[in-house]
Each structure stands twice: as C-alpha cells, then as structure tokens.
Amino acid sequence: PALPQHAMAPALLTVSLLAASLLLAAAGDAVDLHPKYARVNGDIETVWQRPAAEPKGIFFIAHGCQHQGTDIFSNNGPDGWKFKECDSSNFGRCLGLPEEVTL
C-alpha cells in the first residue's frame, strides 16, 4: 500500500538517515559491498549498497512507474552472489531493470 502524502516526507527522512548512518558506521571496517535490504517502520522497503571507494555522499533514488526500490538490484550479482532478501520483498524478487542496474 502506498503511503499517505502527509507521511511521505518523514518516511524519506527516516530512510535517508538510515542510509547515512549505515554508510558511516561501516567506514574504515572491512566492508561487504553487496546490496543490503531492510524495512523501515515495518513496511517501507529500503535497499542500499556501499561503493567500493570511500563514500562521498548518498545517492537517493525513489522509483516510480509502478516499480519498487528492489527493482534497482538483481537477484544474483555479477560475482554470483545471491541477494536472498529479494525473495522476501513485496514483489517476491528483484527485477534488476537494465537502466537502473547501470546506476
């Protein structure tokens, strides 16, 4: 279900803060560069991936057009790693749309 308009801004702020804190917490550690998945407030799907280089900021994308954030990632990465959380996403898989995967 879509969020009501009045709940969108707080939800986006929560997602942005989550992403920033996760990136900062991992700085300097041996970092797993595979995508991550979590639900914020129980129903907001969030996906993120740390870059191989030192992070310089956060790139935020909110997919529209009847798609969800998990469509930016593939079920299986180029290294053969399986993104298991795709199976438990709202759609039940990650589509890995070509235009989004290249981002």
N, C-alpha and C positions, 0 to 999 in steps of 0.2 A: 504494500500500500504506500502511496505517495504521502510525504509529509505535508501537513498544512502549511500554507505560506508563512504564517507567523512563527513557525518552528524551524524554518529553513536556516536563517542566519545563525541562531545559537548552535544548531547541528553542524553547520560548516565550520564555525569557530572551534567547536569541540574536536572535529576531525583534524583541522589544521594544527591545533595544539598537540594532539596525539602524535601526529606525524613528526612534528618538530622535536618533541621530547624523545621519541624513539630514535631519531637520527642522532641527536646529541648524546644520548645515553650510549650509543654504540661507537662513538668517535674514539679512536685510539685502540679499541679492542680488535681481536681477530674477528672479522665481521663476515657473517653469512650473507652473501649478495643475492640470494634467491628471494623472490617476492614473498610478502607476508600478508596475512588476512586477519581481520578482526571485525567484530560487530560493536558499534558504539551505541549506547543506550538500548541494547538488545536487538535493534532491527536495522540499523544503518550499516550497510556493508562498506568496509574500507579496505583498500589494498594499497600497498606501498612497496617500494624497492629502493634500497640504498645504492647509489652509483659506486663503481669501482674506485673512482678518485675521491678525494676529500670533498664532502658536500659543501656547496657554496650557497645553497638556498633550497627552497622547496618549490617543485613544480606541481601545481594542483590542477587536476582535470576533473570536471563533473560531466560525465557522459549523459547525453540526452538521446533523442531519437529512438525511444523505446529500448534503450540498452542500459546496462549497468556497469559499474566500475570493474567487475571481474572480466568483462569483455576485452579489456586492455591487455590481459595476460592470456597465455596459452596453458592448456592442461599440462603439457610437457615442454620443458625448456630446451634450448638448443644443445645443452650438455646432457640431455636425457633425464634430468631431474623432474620428478612428478610433483606438481602443485596440488597436493591432496585436498586442500581446502576448496578447490573448485567443485568437488563433488558435493560439498555441504553448502554451497552458495544458494542464493534464492533461485537461480536458474538451473542449478544442478551440474553445471560445467562452465568452464571459461572458454569463450569463443575465439580469443586471440585474433581479433579483427586486424587485417593486414595494415591498415593505416595507423591504427593505434599502437600495434606492436612495435612499429618503427620509431615511435617517440622515445 
